[in-house]
Amino acid sequence: MKKASILMLITAIILVFAAGTKAQGPADVGWVFPLTGPYGAYAEEMKRGVEMAVEEYNAKGGILGGPIKVLIRDSELKADVALRRMKEYVDSGVPIVGGNLSGGISMIINQWANKNKILYMSTCHNNIGQGEADRGRYGFTSGIRSYMTGNALAEYAFDKLGKKWMVIAADYRWGHDEVAAFVVKSQEAGGKFLEAIYTPIGTRDFSSYVPKILALKPDFVVLAVFGSDLVAAVKQFNELGLTKRTKLVLPKTAVPIMKECGAAYDESIYGAVTWYWKLYEKYPNAKPFYQKYVAKYGGVPDADADSGYVGAWTLFKAMETVGSKTDTEKIIDTLETMTWNLNHGTEKYRACDHVREQTVVILQGMGDKAKNWDLATVVAEVGPDKTLQSCENDLKDIPYGPVLKNLPGK
């Protein structure tokens, strides 16, 4: 009887140890970003933001007396690769996953995460929580709801730049969301829609669209493309003199894009970002983030660096609050109720759909007046109260869902 009791105790200890080891896994969070391909430079920004949050927490002792460990792998901007990386993380014992720089890929990961009860922190523009199929307990985004940037920029454009417009959009979910946002705002503002053109990721020749744009004479052209595609479009339109005749409106721009375009990114260009480095002058808590980034990397942080940083930082803060790196249910409960004050002032994840409630910043290019990293002028900052639909509307996917099902030009 005594030997049996000892044997049972030893067995129990072994099982507890084994379970703890499996739960801990090789890392606390496994991140995936498209580090190669047309979005590579912006994925690197997100990666840097995550690493800055890790360094910040580990500098003060980590969590639960041990350092935070993360793994970061390349998704190649491919849905099947991204999903395979996520599954590999989870199969190896990683309890939480994050990342991506594609709204469409994020949606796939979100649906998988909710089905398998895996906490997922997306870091890009996406539609997590928009519509019944994409709302769930396990998906969060430190990026932004895709239509929010389009909404803010469209309202500015129809008020300041004119009423006649056309759009060139990337032919996938993010580009479609931006088209929908402009269509809805156009209807509200009495805009006159002219034409929609859809292009695949990797398009480098936009010059063929210039004759049509000149013939239609829009007040502004919405360029809902990103990365190397957007750089190519801005440079070609500038070289061909188009920007002297119309404005270019970019639902997502970035510091690397402005820098690469150089003088071509002039005063005729208006772009939306979720954060711009000069905001540290407005939000004091952003100054350490800005200073540490400059000291470490030489340049200035971009909006994607902010998304990576905030996504990681809030996960770590929730772990610290809960007192566990692996109890995802309690970590989710904490993420749903916590607030923080980092680079935008006070923010939170909306409890109903886990979208980060953040502002949209609208920038105007400076062209040959730009100096060093001072590349754009902040012309507006729009709060989430003016861009984010109610929980009820988002669950029903209105007013944007009906437009997405009948996109103009599709």
RAQUIGI-V389292 format. One record per run of one state. SS is the DSSP state (H for helix, E for strand, - for the rest). FROM is the first residue (numbers start at 0). TO is the last residue. If there is no record, write none. Layout:
ss from to
SS FROM TO
SS FROM TO
//
This chain:
ss from to
- 0 0
H 1 23
- 24 27
E 28 32
- 33 38
H 39 58
- 59 61
E 62 62
- 63 64
E 65 65
- 66 68
E 69 73
- 74 77
H 78 90
- 91 94
E 95 98
- 99 101
H 102 115
- 116 117
E 118 121
- 122 123
E 124 125
- 126 130
H 131 133
- 134 137
E 138 140
- 141 142
E 143 144
H 145 159
- 160 162
E 163 169
- 170 171
H 172 188
- 189 190
E 191 198
- 199 205
H 206 215
- 216 218
E 219 223
- 224 226
H 227 238
- 239 240
H 241 243
- 244 245
E 246 249
- 250 253
H 254 263
- 264 267
E 268 272
- 273 275
H 276 280
- 281 282
H 283 296
- 297 301
H 302 321
- 322 326
H 327 336
- 337 337
E 338 340
- 341 344
E 345 348
- 349 353
E 354 355
- 356 358
E 359 364
- 365 365
H 366 368
- 369 369
E 370 370
- 371 372
E 373 373
- 374 374
E 375 381
- 382 382
H 383 386
- 387 389
H 390 395
- 396 398
H 399 404
- 405 409
//
